[in-house]
């Protein structure tokens, strides 16, 4: 009986696997069942929660919070000082959501403002060489292909796919469930549910595959298509077109998202063919 009890306790015990060459600051907090590879540096005010895996030669500076079950691959640098030439104030932090995967040589900087955060949401996937600048707000289930980059204060909503070598100008906003084609240099806001491609950057249609994966019905997809035809083909202003849509369409969740996004855009939106 005692032997069975001992085996049960041993099986449930959460043991960290931290290589002897890892440098951990005394103020850092490490959760249970954490793995940290050789040569990594965990700096001041870093919090690594349960079940996180950190590869070799990773640098995490604080204040940074890495939430549960994230996987961080070799050579990643997180939470360093923002790249702001005129920086002369205390900086903010970086928060990474649960189950996010960060591949080799990704860099993510903390906020330039003491009261703000750079945010990476839950279940995101950042492929090798991606850069996320200070004060970016990345929502959930966003995928970045290799060597894409976000300038400071970029905002990306849920379920966006960013192809390789895409660059986002600072303060741009990317609407939910959009798809950005490779090599696009994005300088304006990208409307929700659209598909963008480069040379030149413009809307090339709806992200039908992405919407199907999210379970958005064909009826709602057709409604979204009709709404964008009003927005893109009308000779009226975008604000007047939004009023027309509110009067002529049944306002489901997705149409409200489109209208709110268009109205709140400060940089203007990309348009094109739907």
C-alpha beads as a LAMMPS data file, in Angstrom:
LAMMPS data file: protein, C-alpha beads

274 atoms
273 bonds

1 atom types
1 bond types

-500.0 500.0 xlo xhi
-500.0 500.0 ylo yhi
-500.0 500.0 zlo zhi

Masses

1 110.0

Atoms # bond

1 1 1 0.000 0.000 0.000
2 1 1 2.766 2.448 0.913
3 1 1 4.620 1.525 -2.271
4 1 1 1.555 2.297 -4.414
5 1 1 1.091 5.618 -2.611
6 1 1 4.737 6.512 -3.220
7 1 1 4.458 5.652 -6.926
8 1 1 1.314 7.797 -7.208
9 1 1 3.030 10.801 -5.590
10 1 1 6.113 10.354 -7.775
11 1 1 4.000 10.177 -10.923
12 1 1 2.080 13.365 -10.072
13 1 1 5.107 15.339 -8.955
14 1 1 5.818 18.273 -11.277
15 1 1 9.540 18.408 -11.912
16 1 1 11.265 21.251 -13.762
17 1 1 14.007 20.386 -16.233
18 1 1 16.391 23.345 -16.156
19 1 1 19.867 22.954 -17.613
20 1 1 22.734 23.764 -15.276
21 1 1 24.022 26.520 -17.597
22 1 1 20.772 28.533 -17.437
23 1 1 21.075 31.974 -15.793
24 1 1 17.908 32.841 -13.824
25 1 1 17.568 36.187 -12.037
26 1 1 16.605 35.907 -8.384
27 1 1 13.396 37.890 -8.967
28 1 1 12.167 35.609 -11.777
29 1 1 9.265 33.273 -11.015
30 1 1 9.264 29.801 -12.580
31 1 1 6.157 27.592 -12.514
32 1 1 5.851 23.801 -12.440
33 1 1 6.791 21.373 -15.190
34 1 1 8.953 23.963 -16.968
35 1 1 11.789 23.038 -19.313
36 1 1 14.649 25.477 -20.034
37 1 1 17.495 24.551 -22.372
38 1 1 21.195 25.229 -22.078
39 1 1 22.597 28.741 -22.231
40 1 1 19.291 30.544 -21.778
41 1 1 18.979 33.737 -19.728
42 1 1 15.837 34.487 -17.695
43 1 1 16.035 38.099 -16.546
44 1 1 14.639 40.300 -13.830
45 1 1 10.849 40.336 -13.318
46 1 1 10.173 37.468 -15.707
47 1 1 7.281 35.111 -14.934
48 1 1 7.211 31.714 -16.638
49 1 1 4.055 29.778 -15.836
50 1 1 3.344 26.044 -15.708
51 1 1 4.172 23.743 -18.583
52 1 1 6.291 26.184 -20.593
53 1 1 9.120 24.847 -22.741
54 1 1 12.092 27.150 -23.422
55 1 1 14.798 26.057 -25.858
56 1 1 18.524 26.667 -25.683
57 1 1 20.127 30.132 -25.952
58 1 1 16.857 31.983 -25.365
59 1 1 16.903 35.440 -23.739
60 1 1 13.820 36.651 -21.842
61 1 1 14.035 40.066 -20.202
62 1 1 11.405 41.495 -17.918
63 1 1 8.899 42.529 -17.104
64 1 1 7.580 39.626 -19.197
65 1 1 4.880 37.048 -18.484
66 1 1 4.904 33.787 -20.439
67 1 1 1.620 32.018 -19.802
68 1 1 0.907 28.289 -19.556
69 1 1 2.074 25.702 -22.090
70 1 1 3.890 28.064 -24.419
71 1 1 6.712 26.594 -26.509
72 1 1 9.713 28.825 -27.141
73 1 1 12.381 27.556 -29.526
74 1 1 16.171 28.213 -29.588
75 1 1 17.531 31.684 -30.210
76 1 1 14.356 33.595 -29.338
77 1 1 14.686 37.033 -27.677
78 1 1 11.696 38.310 -25.700
79 1 1 10.998 41.437 -23.675
80 1 1 13.989 43.566 -24.627
81 1 1 13.885 47.350 -24.573
82 1 1 11.781 48.830 -27.399
83 1 1 13.603 50.199 -30.434
84 1 1 12.728 53.863 -29.879
85 1 1 15.513 56.408 -30.424
86 1 1 13.998 59.030 -28.126
87 1 1 13.178 56.601 -25.314
88 1 1 13.679 58.376 -21.995
89 1 1 11.083 56.818 -19.724
90 1 1 10.425 53.649 -17.813
91 1 1 9.077 50.975 -20.110
92 1 1 6.105 48.620 -19.868
93 1 1 5.906 44.854 -20.176
94 1 1 5.309 41.928 -22.521
95 1 1 2.557 39.336 -22.046
96 1 1 2.380 36.119 -24.072
97 1 1 -0.856 34.108 -24.060
98 1 1 -1.358 30.427 -23.357
99 1 1 -0.181 27.742 -25.779
100 1 1 1.513 30.167 -28.128
101 1 1 4.420 28.754 -30.155
102 1 1 7.435 30.982 -30.848
103 1 1 9.933 29.519 -33.286
104 1 1 13.652 30.124 -33.797
105 1 1 15.094 33.660 -33.746
106 1 1 11.820 35.494 -33.162
107 1 1 12.118 38.875 -31.403
108 1 1 9.302 40.558 -29.429
109 1 1 9.848 43.848 -27.563
110 1 1 8.089 45.110 -24.460
111 1 1 5.983 48.291 -24.388
112 1 1 7.592 51.730 -24.454
113 1 1 5.002 53.008 -21.960
114 1 1 5.204 52.084 -18.263
115 1 1 1.432 51.588 -18.045
116 1 1 1.048 49.536 -21.242
117 1 1 1.921 46.106 -22.601
118 1 1 2.962 44.429 -25.786
119 1 1 0.450 41.581 -26.087
120 1 1 0.588 38.243 -27.883
121 1 1 -2.684 36.334 -27.575
122 1 1 -3.459 32.665 -26.997
123 1 1 -2.755 29.861 -29.492
124 1 1 -0.669 32.053 -31.794
125 1 1 2.138 30.651 -33.958
126 1 1 5.158 32.801 -34.809
127 1 1 7.446 31.114 -37.334
128 1 1 11.185 31.678 -37.501
129 1 1 12.568 35.177 -37.834
130 1 1 9.340 37.053 -37.036
131 1 1 9.611 40.459 -35.327
132 1 1 6.871 42.040 -33.189
133 1 1 7.624 45.620 -32.159
134 1 1 6.745 47.477 -28.985
135 1 1 3.105 48.015 -28.017
136 1 1 1.694 45.657 -30.648
137 1 1 -1.610 44.009 -29.756
138 1 1 -1.821 40.560 -31.316
139 1 1 -5.091 38.734 -30.620
140 1 1 -5.781 34.991 -30.520
141 1 1 -4.930 32.306 -33.086
142 1 1 -2.840 34.618 -35.260
143 1 1 -0.273 32.896 -37.493
144 1 1 2.875 34.659 -38.683
145 1 1 4.881 32.997 -41.449
146 1 1 8.663 33.413 -41.525
147 1 1 10.316 36.845 -41.509
148 1 1 7.148 38.918 -41.255
149 1 1 7.421 42.039 -39.095
150 1 1 5.129 44.376 -37.145
151 1 1 6.068 47.987 -36.534
152 1 1 5.228 49.482 -33.165
153 1 1 1.565 49.748 -32.118
154 1 1 0.315 47.380 -34.824
155 1 1 -3.052 45.832 -33.880
156 1 1 -4.037 42.413 -35.258
157 1 1 -7.419 40.862 -34.487
158 1 1 -8.333 37.167 -34.106
159 1 1 -7.633 34.417 -36.663
160 1 1 -5.427 36.416 -39.036
161 1 1 -2.896 34.663 -41.297
162 1 1 0.237 36.664 -42.146
163 1 1 2.318 35.259 -45.000
164 1 1 6.110 35.373 -45.251
165 1 1 7.998 38.679 -45.564
166 1 1 4.955 40.857 -44.825
167 1 1 5.755 44.208 -43.213
168 1 1 3.233 46.233 -41.198
169 1 1 3.689 49.993 -40.832
170 1 1 3.376 51.214 -37.252
171 1 1 -0.177 51.880 -36.018
172 1 1 -1.819 49.774 -38.735
173 1 1 -4.877 47.688 -37.819
174 1 1 -5.582 44.258 -39.247
175 1 1 -9.184 43.023 -39.163
176 1 1 -10.157 39.576 -37.932
177 1 1 -10.006 36.518 -40.200
178 1 1 -8.063 38.372 -42.876
179 1 1 -5.298 36.859 -45.008
180 1 1 -2.235 38.862 -46.023
181 1 1 -0.261 37.609 -49.022
182 1 1 3.531 37.314 -49.058
183 1 1 5.783 40.372 -49.465
184 1 1 2.945 42.844 -48.796
185 1 1 4.067 46.226 -47.437
186 1 1 1.016 47.190 -45.385
187 1 1 0.581 50.926 -44.733
188 1 1 -3.184 51.184 -44.245
189 1 1 -5.778 49.182 -42.309
190 1 1 -6.898 45.804 -43.654
191 1 1 -10.672 45.210 -43.378
192 1 1 -11.980 42.088 -41.589
193 1 1 -12.561 38.840 -43.519
194 1 1 -10.656 40.051 -46.602
195 1 1 -7.739 38.651 -48.560
196 1 1 -4.905 41.058 -49.357
197 1 1 -2.116 40.641 -51.876
198 1 1 0.784 42.810 -52.982
199 1 1 1.979 44.535 -56.166
200 1 1 0.106 46.729 -55.394
201 1 1 -1.425 45.964 -51.993
202 1 1 -5.195 45.779 -52.343
203 1 1 -8.186 43.613 -51.466
204 1 1 -8.348 40.618 -53.819
205 1 1 -11.469 38.988 -52.383
206 1 1 -12.780 37.452 -49.175
207 1 1 -10.839 34.977 -47.036
208 1 1 -13.407 32.263 -47.711
209 1 1 -11.214 29.398 -46.502
210 1 1 -10.524 31.156 -43.208
211 1 1 -14.213 31.880 -42.666
212 1 1 -15.175 28.277 -43.430
213 1 1 -12.635 27.071 -40.874
214 1 1 -14.270 29.316 -38.301
215 1 1 -17.706 27.912 -39.088
216 1 1 -19.100 31.094 -40.667
217 1 1 -22.092 30.013 -42.751
218 1 1 -22.451 30.564 -46.495
219 1 1 -25.339 32.963 -45.859
220 1 1 -23.221 35.145 -43.593
221 1 1 -20.332 34.993 -46.078
222 1 1 -22.676 36.193 -48.818
223 1 1 -23.880 39.004 -46.552
224 1 1 -20.276 40.071 -45.942
225 1 1 -19.638 40.037 -49.693
226 1 1 -22.679 42.231 -50.327
227 1 1 -21.604 44.682 -47.629
228 1 1 -18.150 45.081 -49.152
229 1 1 -19.648 45.673 -52.594
230 1 1 -21.547 48.598 -51.101
231 1 1 -18.406 49.914 -49.396
232 1 1 -16.066 49.524 -52.370
233 1 1 -18.347 50.277 -55.327
234 1 1 -20.373 53.201 -54.003
235 1 1 -19.503 56.774 -54.964
236 1 1 -20.514 57.864 -51.469
237 1 1 -18.089 58.280 -48.581
238 1 1 -17.327 55.245 -46.451
239 1 1 -19.254 56.748 -43.536
240 1 1 -22.330 57.303 -45.736
241 1 1 -21.982 53.756 -47.058
242 1 1 -21.956 52.461 -43.475
243 1 1 -25.230 54.270 -42.808
244 1 1 -26.720 52.711 -45.949
245 1 1 -25.616 49.252 -44.797
246 1 1 -27.198 49.789 -41.374
247 1 1 -30.475 50.721 -43.064
248 1 1 -30.502 47.974 -45.702
249 1 1 -28.984 44.922 -44.003
250 1 1 -29.745 42.745 -41.022
251 1 1 -26.886 43.563 -38.687
252 1 1 -25.379 40.256 -37.604
253 1 1 -22.145 40.058 -35.626
254 1 1 -19.881 39.975 -38.684
255 1 1 -21.460 42.982 -40.415
256 1 1 -21.243 44.988 -37.198
257 1 1 -17.540 44.104 -36.999
258 1 1 -17.006 45.384 -40.559
259 1 1 -18.890 48.639 -39.954
260 1 1 -17.177 49.345 -36.637
261 1 1 -13.765 48.638 -38.166
262 1 1 -14.307 50.951 -41.145
263 1 1 -15.647 53.776 -38.997
264 1 1 -12.795 53.598 -36.496
265 1 1 -10.017 53.545 -39.098
266 1 1 -7.617 56.483 -38.836
267 1 1 -5.202 55.461 -41.593
268 1 1 -7.837 54.515 -44.173
269 1 1 -8.618 51.013 -45.396
270 1 1 -7.456 49.023 -48.382
271 1 1 -10.154 48.515 -50.993
272 1 1 -10.403 46.374 -54.100
273 1 1 -12.474 43.689 -55.771
274 1 1 -14.834 41.347 -53.916

Bonds

1 1 1 2
2 1 2 3
3 1 3 4
4 1 4 5
5 1 5 6
6 1 6 7
7 1 7 8
8 1 8 9
9 1 9 10
10 1 10 11
11 1 11 12
12 1 12 13
13 1 13 14
14 1 14 15
15 1 15 16
16 1 16 17
17 1 17 18
18 1 18 19
19 1 19 20
20 1 20 21
21 1 21 22
22 1 22 23
23 1 23 24
24 1 24 25
25 1 25 26
26 1 26 27
27 1 27 28
28 1 28 29
29 1 29 30
30 1 30 31
31 1 31 32
32 1 32 33
33 1 33 34
34 1 34 35
35 1 35 36
36 1 36 37
37 1 37 38
38 1 38 39
39 1 39 40
40 1 40 41
41 1 41 42
42 1 42 43
43 1 43 44
44 1 44 45
45 1 45 46
46 1 46 47
47 1 47 48
48 1 48 49
49 1 49 50
50 1 50 51
51 1 51 52
52 1 52 53
53 1 53 54
54 1 54 55
55 1 55 56
56 1 56 57
57 1 57 58
58 1 58 59
59 1 59 60
60 1 60 61
61 1 61 62
62 1 62 63
63 1 63 64
64 1 64 65
65 1 65 66
66 1 66 67
67 1 67 68
68 1 68 69
69 1 69 70
70 1 70 71
71 1 71 72
72 1 72 73
73 1 73 74
74 1 74 75
75 1 75 76
76 1 76 77
77 1 77 78
78 1 78 79
79 1 79 80
80 1 80 81
81 1 81 82
82 1 82 83
83 1 83 84
84 1 84 85
85 1 85 86
86 1 86 87
87 1 87 88
88 1 88 89
89 1 89 90
90 1 90 91
91 1 91 92
92 1 92 93
93 1 93 94
94 1 94 95
95 1 95 96
96 1 96 97
97 1 97 98
98 1 98 99
99 1 99 100
100 1 100 101
101 1 101 102
102 1 102 103
103 1 103 104
104 1 104 105
105 1 105 106
106 1 106 107
107 1 107 108
108 1 108 109
109 1 109 110
110 1 110 111
111 1 111 112
112 1 112 113
113 1 113 114
114 1 114 115
115 1 115 116
116 1 116 117
117 1 117 118
118 1 118 119
119 1 119 120
120 1 120 121
121 1 121 122
122 1 122 123
123 1 123 124
124 1 124 125
125 1 125 126
126 1 126 127
127 1 127 128
128 1 128 129
129 1 129 130
130 1 130 131
131 1 131 132
132 1 132 133
133 1 133 134
134 1 134 135
135 1 135 136
136 1 136 137
137 1 137 138
138 1 138 139
139 1 139 140
140 1 140 141
141 1 141 142
142 1 142 143
143 1 143 144
144 1 144 145
145 1 145 146
146 1 146 147
147 1 147 148
148 1 148 149
149 1 149 150
150 1 150 151
151 1 151 152
152 1 152 153
153 1 153 154
154 1 154 155
155 1 155 156
156 1 156 157
157 1 157 158
158 1 158 159
159 1 159 160
160 1 160 161
161 1 161 162
162 1 162 163
163 1 163 164
164 1 164 165
165 1 165 166
166 1 166 167
167 1 167 168
168 1 168 169
169 1 169 170
170 1 170 171
171 1 171 172
172 1 172 173
173 1 173 174
174 1 174 175
175 1 175 176
176 1 176 177
177 1 177 178
178 1 178 179
179 1 179 180
180 1 180 181
181 1 181 182
182 1 182 183
183 1 183 184
184 1 184 185
185 1 185 186
186 1 186 187
187 1 187 188
188 1 188 189
189 1 189 190
190 1 190 191
191 1 191 192
192 1 192 193
193 1 193 194
194 1 194 195
195 1 195 196
196 1 196 197
197 1 197 198
198 1 198 199
199 1 199 200
200 1 200 201
201 1 201 202
202 1 202 203
203 1 203 204
204 1 204 205
205 1 205 206
206 1 206 207
207 1 207 208
208 1 208 209
209 1 209 210
210 1 210 211
211 1 211 212
212 1 212 213
213 1 213 214
214 1 214 215
215 1 215 216
216 1 216 217
217 1 217 218
218 1 218 219
219 1 219 220
220 1 220 221
221 1 221 222
222 1 222 223
223 1 223 224
224 1 224 225
225 1 225 226
226 1 226 227
227 1 227 228
228 1 228 229
229 1 229 230
230 1 230 231
231 1 231 232
232 1 232 233
233 1 233 234
234 1 234 235
235 1 235 236
236 1 236 237
237 1 237 238
238 1 238 239
239 1 239 240
240 1 240 241
241 1 241 242
242 1 242 243
243 1 243 244
244 1 244 245
245 1 245 246
246 1 246 247
247 1 247 248
248 1 248 249
249 1 249 250
250 1 250 251
251 1 251 252
252 1 252 253
253 1 253 254
254 1 254 255
255 1 255 256
256 1 256 257
257 1 257 258
258 1 258 259
259 1 259 260
260 1 260 261
261 1 261 262
262 1 262 263
263 1 263 264
264 1 264 265
265 1 265 266
266 1 266 267
267 1 267 268
268 1 268 269
269 1 269 270
270 1 270 271
271 1 271 272
272 1 272 273
273 1 273 274
